[in-house]
């Protein structure tokens, strides 16, 4: 379930940037993309499927970089479609330069640079450094520029993203690295630099909210130095995903079983990691609230240390765990079968990372605007799953 007003408010917080580009991998529902487009937000696509979603949502590749395709590889179908639509490509590997340049001279491209270091709230969200698959290694930049010129590709932007989760020390390092890589005599006069994404949100009550003004100031100072170097105005882009949609979303599920095993209390709900995988994959924390079967808020009720689990045939289907897989507890109101649990801040990497594991259909998505609910993804039918395997 998503709140439109929350999404719009988050967009406003980033309006100082020349371009806001939504990382749709965080929440790829076409109806969410339509909201983004209506609010003037451009879109990033990392697969052929995401390109097609963007087109259906009304994004126009003929407009100025409305869609940018970001990847470290081309598969045959995606490369064909990118060339057909003339979509700008954010290139993450040398092979992509050769593959695109050999058949699409003059194509608009960005370069995604791996600056040699990374940072993330989890090792799996670190997208820079020698252990990351993402981007062109910074020491290969000069060679990349040589081949870009050889193939007559049009380099319009430089992109740098080191991971998810704001740390201002690392952010300043990224800004400095952007300067070190761009302020080179062999660098063409680019039009745009991208600050990437990774802006965090306060999942826990004591988490510090990102200071978007400070974030902008650091990158704007970087942009101004580049402006002076090229003697032209360079645009500043940001590519948020989680920041725009995470706090807009909640996951509602129902208590189906309660178990007491020695001193441990398990509450088992009808949602599993096929619906919300972040706690299992990253050990991510989501605040959990409870509503009684009669619709009463249980926030002020007595609480007890509880393990919250899903229905899947997997021991790891536990929502209360930390990043090493160790089980943790949440102080949850004493609930009964039929009551409801609400997982908060699930708007990002919830539905978009959901799956059909255990042959479970995808759950509905609902959008609320002006207190009016609207189904934006219906519940998947089991027969639809089965039909994929029947010819």
Secondary structure as UniProt FT lines:
FT   STRAND          2..3
FT   HELIX           4..12
FT   TURN            13..16
FT   STRAND          19..23
FT   HELIX           24..26
FT   HELIX           30..38
FT   TURN            39..40
FT   STRAND          42..45
FT   HELIX           48..56
FT   TURN            57..58
FT   TURN            61..62
FT   TURN            64..65
FT   STRAND          67..71
FT   HELIX           76..85
FT   STRAND          88..91
FT   HELIX           94..101
FT   TURN            102..103
FT   TURN            105..106
FT   STRAND          108..114
FT   HELIX           123..125
FT   TURN            130..131
FT   STRAND          136..137
FT   HELIX           138..140
FT   HELIX           141..150
FT   TURN            151..152
FT   STRAND          154..159
FT   HELIX           168..182
FT   TURN            185..186
FT   STRAND          192..194
FT   TURN            205..206
FT   HELIX           212..230
FT   STRAND          235..238
FT   HELIX           242..245
FT   HELIX           246..248
FT   STRAND          249..261
FT   TURN            262..263
FT   STRAND          264..269
FT   TURN            273..275
FT   HELIX           278..282
FT   STRAND          288..291
FT   TURN            293..294
FT   TURN            299..300
FT   STRAND          303..309
FT   TURN            315..316
FT   TURN            323..324
FT   STRAND          330..333
FT   TURN            337..338
FT   STRAND          340..344
FT   HELIX           351..353
FT   HELIX           357..359
FT   STRAND          365..369
FT   TURN            370..371
FT   STRAND          372..377
FT   HELIX           382..387
FT   TURN            388..389
//
